[in-house]
Amino acid sequence: MSSGPMSSPSERRAGARDAVVWEALQPHLKGGPLDVVDIGGGTGGFAVRVAKLGHRVTVIDPSPDALAALGRRAREEGATVSAQQGDLSGLPELVGAERADVVLCHGVLEHVTDLPAAMRTLHDVLRPGGVLSLMVAQRTAAVVARAMAGHFAQALAMLDDSGPTGRTGRRFTAGEATVAAVGADFEVLAVHGVRVFADLVPGSLLDLEAGAAGSLIELERAVAQRAEFLPLASQLHLLAVRA
Ligand SMILES: C[S@@+](CC[C@H](N)C(=O)[O-])C[C@H]1O[C@@H](n2cnc3c(N)ncnc32)[C@H](O)[C@@H]1O
């Protein structure tokens, strides 16, 4: 994702998210080629980048529109990505047991009803020692945002885990996401806060001075692994290894 002067404010915000996640993931994408599965990979923003490193990447997503956009993106960027329509519950049949070296699951667990079963599925498709890159919506920042917008009843209702309800679905604290991973026999290597500031900053501020977007990304990097900033993050990224 570009964060250069010609990109839009939303692209520059996305750049702040991608920088933290991509830098956490990259050490686990060395060597290979590795078998990488991106469940709920959508239009392939991550999958295409991973494929361009030379890995065998499969995106599985229930949305035919997202898979069509993924195909166009891959063609435009000269990358080869396999696309399969399906969802997380069908992953064992689509991929097979212990077939993946790396599984990306970004923005999907918010909507699953049986969280322990979903985590177990992610575990089972990974080879022993395989790496899970998990991204989920973080709850505390969302509660603060609702309250600051004057939606106090909504903020109150969001304080505790409400399950996968509503448009945004379930949100997690860092502790809950870690417990879900450990409960499925993952060893959590790192937890990163993603978009600690990027979703708070008005887009116009990113246009105010040259290099502002780059400085924001630098700041996001600096706080991503500081525990005191995790509750402020829009999203959480967990890196975990299948035990
Ligand atoms: C918020 S988007 C995230 C897309 C991509 N992973 C990313 O980080 O940019 C969520 C994606 O999950 C897919 N999805 C929704 N429910 C799913 C399920 N039960 N299993 C797998 N994918 C699902 C949607 O079609 C959508 O493409």
The ligand as a Gaussian input file, in Angstrom:
#p B3LYP/6-31G(d) Opt

LIG

0 1
 C      -13.120000      -7.290000       6.833000
 S      -12.874000      -8.270000       5.405000
 C      -11.150000      -8.600000       5.546000
 C      -10.498000      -8.908000       4.237000
 C       -8.983000      -9.164000       4.336000
 N       -8.695000     -10.320000       5.169000
 C       -8.267000      -7.940000       4.860000
 O       -7.735000      -7.960000       5.978000
 O       -8.237000      -6.937000       4.138000
 C      -13.590000      -9.796000       5.901000
 C      -13.567000     -10.874000       4.839000
 O      -13.977000     -12.108000       5.459000
 C      -14.867000     -12.771000       4.610000
 N      -15.677000     -13.638000       5.480000
 C      -16.813000     -13.335000       6.150000
 N      -17.230000     -14.400000       6.858000
 C      -16.330000     -15.400000       6.655000
 C      -16.211000     -16.756000       7.100000
 N      -17.110000     -17.297000       7.923000
 N      -15.149000     -17.487000       6.690000
 C      -14.237000     -16.919000       5.852000
 N      -14.304000     -15.656000       5.383000
 C      -15.342000     -14.898000       5.777000
 C      -15.622000     -11.666000       3.884000
 O      -16.173000     -12.110000       2.656000
 C      -14.522000     -10.633000       3.695000
 O      -13.838000     -10.796000       2.475000

